């Protein structure tokens, strides 16, 4: 029975792997870099300074087009900011308050109790859960194996996407709209860059969003490098925190649970030996 289940599982993995490979062949071979984030693995935790740098990048670069409507501003206290800093930071955003103007509503400066405002003018996706949508056991390559063994997930995909802008290949027409990105695989694709079988001949695809980061476009107070690679990693780490702000607490609770389960297992084993010891002596 166990052998049959094992063979069935291996067959399913093989089929899903073939499907994933086929899908990527149709969409171009994209390369997602495996960044060494501090929060990866069962013993990993968020780097508070990296999260602060990521917040600065989001505020100065990303917030004009993307929102974080599911993230309360007060949660930034977990990044090391005090109450006065939270109020000062919140005031740079305007939120709509339905209770103003006798119930007609009006905009007012945000407070820490408010969520980040949603941005709809640029028709850009909200980033609150973007990293979580790519994280977990589905991974960027379509298989959970990459996330489970290599730790590749949403943060790696976002960082690689931010740093994945390149010059368009020679096969692309000059008037093709959008920007070429070696990681993005769901955008438009020109017929000139397909072979006779209809498969893509260059990695990646075209994306409507212009390159958000150029490197050295944000100054950090701690003197940390502001290269394109580091900026992409910092903002990706921050977006991972927005998607799962309780990750550290969840891991701590998991360790406590495992510890008590181990103690319980030992106690159950000893109780079992004690109960059955007189019976075994009779035989």
C-alpha positions in Angstrom: 0.0 0.0 0.0 2.7 2.4 1.0 4.7 1.6 -2.1 1.7 2.3 -4.3 1.1 5.7 -2.6 4.8 6.6 -3.1 4.7 5.7 -6.8 1.5 7.8 -7.2 3.1 10.8 -5.5 6.2 10.6 -7.6 4.1 10.3 -10.7 2.1 13.3 -9.7 5.2 15.4 -9.1 6.6 14.3 -12.4 3.5 15.3 -14.3 3.2 18.7 -12.5 6.9 19.3 -13.2 6.4 18.6 -16.8 3.4 21.0 -16.9 5.5 23.6 -15.1 8.4 23.2 -17.6 6.0 23.4 -20.5 4.4 26.5 -19.2 7.7 28.1 -18.7 8.9 27.1 -22.2 5.8 28.8 -23.5 6.4 31.9 -21.5 10.2 32.2 -21.8 12.8 30.9 -19.3 12.7 33.4 -16.5 15.4 33.5 -13.9 14.5 34.2 -10.3 17.6 34.9 -8.1 17.7 33.2 -4.8 18.3 36.1 -2.4 19.7 35.3 1.1 16.9 37.0 3.1 17.3 36.9 6.9 13.8 35.7 7.5 14.2 32.5 5.5 14.1 29.1 7.1 12.7 27.9 10.4 15.2 30.0 12.5 15.1 33.1 10.3 13.7 36.5 11.5 13.1 39.9 10.0 16.0 42.4 9.9 14.6 45.5 11.4 17.1 47.8 9.7 16.3 46.2 6.3 12.6 46.7 6.8 13.2 50.4 7.6 15.2 50.8 4.4 12.4 49.0 2.5 9.8 51.3 4.0 11.8 54.3 2.9 12.1 53.0 -0.7 8.3 52.2 -0.8 7.5 55.7 0.5 9.8 57.6 -1.8 9.4 55.4 -4.9 6.5 53.0 -4.9 3.8 54.8 -2.9 2.9 57.2 -5.7 1.5 54.3 -7.8 0.9 51.4 -5.3 -1.0 51.3 -2.1 -0.9 49.1 1.1 -4.6 49.3 1.9 -4.6 46.2 4.2 -1.7 47.4 6.4 -2.4 49.6 9.4 0.2 52.4 9.8 0.4 51.6 13.5 2.0 48.3 12.7 5.1 50.2 11.7 5.9 50.3 15.4 7.2 46.8 15.0 9.9 48.3 12.8 11.3 50.3 15.7 9.3 53.6 15.3 7.9 55.4 18.4 4.5 57.0 18.6 5.7 60.5 17.6 7.4 59.1 14.5 4.3 57.1 13.6 2.1 60.3 13.8 4.7 62.2 11.7 4.8 59.5 9.1 1.1 59.1 8.9 0.5 62.8 8.3 2.1 62.6 4.8 -0.9 60.5 3.6 -4.5 61.7 3.1 -7.4 59.4 3.9 -11.1 59.8 3.2 -13.2 60.2 6.4 -17.0 59.7 5.8 -17.8 61.4 9.2 -16.4 64.8 8.1 -18.6 67.6 6.5 -21.8 66.4 8.3 -21.6 62.9 6.9 -20.7 63.9 3.3 -17.0 62.9 3.9 -13.8 64.6 3.1 -10.1 63.9 3.1 -7.9 64.4 6.2 -4.3 63.6 7.2 -3.9 60.0 8.2 -3.4 58.8 11.7 -1.6 55.7 13.0 -4.9 54.0 13.5 -5.7 54.3 9.7 -4.5 51.9 7.1 -2.2 53.0 4.3 -4.4 54.6 1.6 -5.3 52.7 -1.5 -4.0 54.2 -4.7 -6.4 53.8 -7.7 -5.3 56.7 -10.0 -2.4 54.7 -11.5 -4.4 51.5 -12.0 -1.5 49.7 -10.3 -2.0 46.6 -8.1 -2.1 47.0 -4.3 1.1 45.6 -2.7 -0.3 44.5 0.7 -0.4 40.8 -0.2 1.8 40.7 -3.3 4.7 38.9 -1.6 2.3 36.4 0.1 0.7 35.7 -3.2 4.0 34.4 -4.6 5.2 32.9 -1.3 4.3 29.5 0.2 4.4 26.1 -1.5 3.6 27.3 -5.0 6.8 29.2 -5.5 7.7 31.3 -8.6 8.6 28.3 -10.7 5.2 26.6 -10.3 6.5 23.9 -7.9 6.5 23.9 -4.2 9.9 22.1 -4.3 11.7 25.4 -4.9 10.1 27.1 -1.9 10.5 24.1 0.4 14.1 23.3 -0.3 15.6 26.5 -1.8 13.5 29.1 0.1 12.6 30.8 -3.2 9.3 32.6 -2.8 7.5 35.9 -3.1 10.3 38.1 -1.9 12.8 36.6 -4.3 10.4 37.1 -7.2 9.8 40.7 -6.4 13.5 41.5 -5.9 14.4 39.7 -9.2 11.6 41.6 -11.0 12.8 45.0 -9.7 16.3 44.2 -11.0 15.2 42.3 -14.1 14.8 45.2 -16.5 17.1 45.0 -19.6 17.4 46.3 -23.1 14.8 44.8 -25.4 16.2 42.0 -27.6 17.0 42.6 -31.2 13.9 40.6 -32.4 11.5 43.1 -30.7 10.0 45.8 -32.9 10.9 49.4 -32.0 7.3 50.5 -31.5 6.5 47.6 -29.1 4.8 49.1 -26.0 6.1 48.4 -22.5 9.4 47.5 -21.0 11.4 44.3 -21.3 11.9 42.3 -18.1 13.6 38.9 -17.9 11.5 37.7 -14.9 8.0 38.8 -16.0 6.4 36.1 -18.1 2.8 37.0 -18.4 3.0 40.2 -20.4 2.6 40.8 -24.1 5.0 39.0 -26.5 5.8 40.1 -30.1 5.4 37.5 -32.8 8.9 38.5 -34.1 10.4 36.8 -31.0 8.7 33.4 -31.6 10.1 30.5 -33.4 8.2 28.3 -36.0 6.7 26.2 -33.2 5.3 29.4 -31.5 7.7 29.2 -28.5 9.5 32.2 -27.1 13.1 32.6 -28.1 14.2 35.1 -25.4 13.6 35.0 -21.6 11.0 37.0 -19.9 8.4 39.2 -21.5 7.1 42.8 -21.6 5.7 44.7 -18.7 3.8 47.9 -18.6 5.4 49.2 -15.4 8.6 51.3 -16.0 11.7 50.4 -14.0 10.9 51.7 -10.5 14.5 51.5 -9.2 17.6 52.8 -10.7 20.1 52.3 -7.9 21.5 55.1 -5.7 18.1 56.9 -6.0 17.4 56.6 -2.2 19.8 57.7 0.6 19.9 55.6 3.8 20.7 57.1 7.2 22.8 54.0 8.1 25.1 54.3 5.1 23.9 51.0 3.6 24.6 50.4 0.0 21.8 51.8 -2.3 22.8 49.7 -5.4 20.0 48.3 -7.5 20.5 44.9 -6.1 20.3 46.0 -2.5 17.4 48.4 -3.0 15.4 45.6 -4.7 16.2 43.2 -1.8 15.2 45.8 0.8 11.9 46.7 -0.7 11.1 43.0 -1.3 11.8 42.2 2.4 9.5 45.1 3.4 6.7 43.8 1.2 7.2 40.3 2.7 6.7 41.9 6.1 3.5 43.7 5.0 2.2 40.3 3.8 3.1 38.4 6.9 3.9 40.8 9.8 3.5 38.1 12.4 6.0 35.7 10.9 8.4 35.9 13.9 5.7 35.3 16.4 4.4 32.4 14.4 7.8 30.8 14.3 8.2 31.3 18.1 4.8 29.7 18.7 5.7 26.8 16.5 8.9 26.2 18.4 7.1 26.2 21.7 4.5 23.8 20.3 7.1 21.4 19.1 8.9 21.6 22.4 5.8 20.7 24.4 5.0 17.9 21.9 8.4 16.4 22.5 8.0 16.5 26.2 4.5 15.0 25.9 5.9 12.2 23.7 8.6 11.3 26.3 6.0 11.3 29.1 3.6 9.1 27.0 6.5 6.7 26.3 7.4 6.5 30.0 3.8 6.0 31.1 3.3 3.3 28.5 6.4 1.5 29.8 5.2 1.7 33.4 1.7 0.5 32.7 2.7 -2.5 30.7 5.8 -3.4 32.8 3.9 -5.7 35.3 2.1 -7.5 32.4 5.3 -8.1 30.6 6.9 -9.5 33.8 4.2 -12.2 34.1 5.1 -13.4 30.6 
